Amino acid sequence: DVTANKALRYLDCADNGLTTLDVAQNEKLQVLCCSGNGLAGVELGANRVLRSFWGADNQIKDLDLTACSNLNSVVVSDCGMQSLNLESPTRLQDLWADHNDLTTLNLKGADGEQILPVDYSDNYLTLMPGEQRTVTVSWKRQDARGQEITIDITGLQE
């Protein structure tokens, strides 16, 4: 339990067989590495200073990172993920979400409406095990209607 450690800035708890993780109270946390556990989800709270989230090789089906607006690196490969939500990804430089069940990618404003026109290098994805794909998303700032930007990635729903 790390909830009482309010000054915690870096946490590496990878490969420990964890099934739950709650860092919602650790508001100074900047780097979280929790890969290789049995996590079905991670409670991040409204962590506005989190820069890096590495949660690959878990069982996270749905992940909402909208409250983590300072992220620049997200690694969620091999999670069986069906939904990933990122809000205001203006600082995001690295997104690794390969080997999941994600199939579509949309750029949306905070109002939930799609930003158009948008140029995707690909937005309908079919990936076989072991395949990776880099998708480049380009748009004009004025087409965002002054809204914060959200990347909405969804996948197969079983």
N, C-alpha and C positions, 0 to 999 in steps of 0.2 A: 504494500500500500504506500503510494508516494503522494497522496493527496495533501498531507501535512507539510510537505517540503515546498513551500511557496517560492523559494529562490531557485528551484531546479531549472536549468537552462538546456541541458543535454541529457537524454535518456536513451541508452542502448539496452534493450531487453530482448534482443533477437534470440531465437532458438532456445527458448526456455519452457516450451510447452504450455504457455499461458492460454487461457480460454476467455478471459475478460481483461480489459485494461481501461482505466478511467483516469485521464489526466486533465479533466475539465477544470480542476481547481489550480492547476499549475500554469498560471497565466503568463509566466516568464519563459516558458518552455519554447526553445527555438528550433531544436532538432529532436525528432523522435524516430528511432529505429526499432521497429517491433516485428520485423520480418521473421518468417519461419516458425510461427507459433500456430495455435489452433484457433485464432481469434475469429469470431463471427462478426465482430464490430469493434470499434474503438470510440470511446466517448471523449471528444476533444473539446467540447464546450465552445466558447467564443474566443478562441485563442488567436489574437490579432498579431502576435509576434512570431508564430510558428513559421519557419522558413523552409524546413525540410521534413517531409513525412515519407518514411520508407516502411511500407507495410506489406511487402510482397510475400508470397507463399503462405497465405492464410486462407480463411474461408469467408471472407468479407463479400457478401453478395451485393450490398448496396452501401455506398459511401457518400455522405454529404459533407463536403468541405467548404460550404458557402461562407461560414463564419470565420474561416482562416484566410483572411484576405491578403496576407503577406507571403504566401507560399511562393517559392521559386523552384522547388524540386518535389515531385510526387512520384513515388515508385510503388505501384500496386499490381505488379505482374503476378500471374499464377494464383489468383484468388477466386476464380469462378464468378467474377463480378458481372452483374447484370445492369448496374446503374452507377454512374459516377457524376456528381454534381460539383462544379467549381464555379465560384462567383468572383467577379473582378480579377480575372487572371492576368492582370497587367504586368505582374512581376514574374509570372510563371515562365521558366526557361526550359525545364525538363519535365516531361510527362511520360512515364513508362507504365503502360497498362496492357501489355501484351499477354497472351495466353489467358484470356478471359472470355466471357460470353457477350462482349460489347459489339454492337453491329451498326449503330448510327451515331452521328456527331452533328450537333446543331449549336450555333452561336445565338444566344438570346440576351435580351435586355432584362433588367431587374423586374420589368413588368410582365415577363414571361413570353413576350412576343419575339419572334425571330428577327434578327438583324439581317436586312437585305439591302442591296446585293452583297453576297459574301462569296469569295472564291476559295473553295476547298480543293486541295490536291486530291482528296478522296473523302466521301462522307457516307458511303455504304460499304461496310467492311465485312469480308468473309475471310477469316484467318484459320488456317489449319494449325494443329499443335506444332509449336516450334517456329511458326511464322511471326514476323514483326512487320509493322508498317509505321512510317512517319507520315503524319498528316500536317500540311501547312495550311493555316487559316489566315486569310487576308481580307480586310475591310477598311472602309473609310470611317474615320472617327465621327464625322457628321451624320453618317447613316445609323449610328447608335442612339440617336435622339437624346443625347446627354445622359443616357442610362449607364449604370454599371453593367459590365459584360459578364455573362454566364456561359460556360461551355457545358452543354448537356450531352452526355454520352449514354446511350442506352443499348441494351442487348436483348438477346432472346429471353422471353419470359416463359418459364416452364409451368 
